[in-house]
Amino acid sequence: MFNDIGPLELVTLVVLAVLVFGPDKLPKMIQDVTRTIRKIREFSESAKQDIRSELGPEFKDFEFEDLNPKTFIRKQLDNDDLGIKEIRNGFDLKKEMVEVADAVHGRDTESSSSSSSSSSSGSSGGTVDMTKKPEKPRDERPPYDADAT
């Protein structure tokens, strides 16, 4: 519930509570707050039971936590009917990242001897050399469109 409150903030809240309510009334206030929280929880649980009983037996496995979108999606993705686990396990991200890094650095994983001979002839045999800048003709000007200006 209070996952984002650090120790310094907790100490600050305690000191502030002592200053606002005083040391005499603070234990009574803590009891009142805990009693109120307990009553709210009991009311919430009884409301959940009433809703479950009104929905009928076809919703017996209904959980209110599933109404949270993150929980709902996680539960649906963990469902084995769709075969998503097989798809997720079919990806080898390390291998793909190594292949991408090799392509960026210009290394060929299958045959390094053919890449050196093909790169010297100018054609790379279907692979793109990312390390070389594309050559632009220096004498050719871009087309001029008088209507565009």
N, C-alpha and C positions, 0 to 999 in steps of 0.2 A: 504494500500500500504506500509506504513512504520510502521507496527504493532510492530516490534521488536526494534524500536528506543526509548530509554528512555529519560527522561527530561534532564539528564546531557549530553547525546550525542547530543541532539538537541541544547542545549546552546553552546556546543563545535563547532558544525557546523556553527551556527550563528556567533560566534566570529571569526572562521576561514574565513568565507565569508567576514566579514568586513575587516579582515586583508589582504586578497588576493585582493579583488576588490576595497576596500576603501569606505568610507561613501558617496562619491559623485556618484560613478557609481553603487552602490548596488541597488538603486530603479530601475534604468534602466535595470539592469540584471534580477531583479525579474520580471519585466514586460515582458522582452523577453522570459524568461523561461515559464511563464504562457501562453503567446501567443503561443509558440511552443507546449506546452502540449495540449492546446485547439485545435490547428490545427491537431495534431496527433489523438486526439479523434474524430474529425469530419471526418478525412480520414478513420479511422477504422469503424465508423458507416456507412459511405457511401459504404465501401467495403462489409460490412455485408449485407446491403440492396441489393447491386448488386448480391451477391452470392445467397441470398434468392430468388430474382426475376428470376435468371437463373435456379435455381433448379426446379422451377415449383410449382404447387399447392399441389402436394403430400408431399412436405416438408415444408408446411406452419407453422407447430409447431416446426420446427427445431431450437434448441438453441445452440449457439456456446459454451456455458458453459458446455453442455453435453459432449463435447469432453474431458473434464477433467475426468480422470478415476475415481476419488473419487465421483464426482458428478454423473457420469453415473451409477456407482454401487449403490449409494444411491437411485437414482431415480428408478432403476430396483427392488431394494429390497422393496421399498415402494409400488410397484405395487401390487394390491390386487389379480391379476389373479393367482399368484403362491401359494397363501395361506400361505405365510411366516409369516404374522402377527399372524395367529392362532398357528403356530408352535412355534413362539417366546413367545407367551403368555402361551403356554402349559407347559413351563418350570418354575418350582418353585425353584429358585436357593437357597433361604434360607433354604427350607426344605431339599434339597439335601446336602447342606453344613452341616446342623445339623446331618443328617444321617451319613455322612462321619466322622464327628468329633466323634460321638458316636461309630462308628466302630473302629476308631483309639484308643480311650480311653477304649475300651472294654466294653462299656455299651450297653445293649440290650434294644431297645425301646419297643418291644412287651411284653416280659415277663422277669422280672429280677429274678424271683424265679427259673425258669427252667435253666437259664444260670449258676447260682451258683451250681446247682446239676450236670449239664452236664460238667462244667469245672472241678469239682472235680473228675469225673470219667475218664477224659482224652479226651473224644470226645466232640466237641463243637456243634454238630448237624448241620453242614454245614456252620457255621460262623467261621472265623479265629480270634484267639486272637492275636492281634498285639502287646500286651504288653509283652508277654512271648517270650524269645529267643528260637529258635529251639534247641533241644537237639541233640548233635552230639555224636556218639559212640566214646569213647576214645581209644579203643584198635584197631579199624579198621583203617588200613592205606590206602591211596589212591593207586589205581593200578599203577604199575610201567611198563612203556613201554620202553624196551631197544632200540627199533628202533627210538624212538622219541628223544633220547638224543645223 
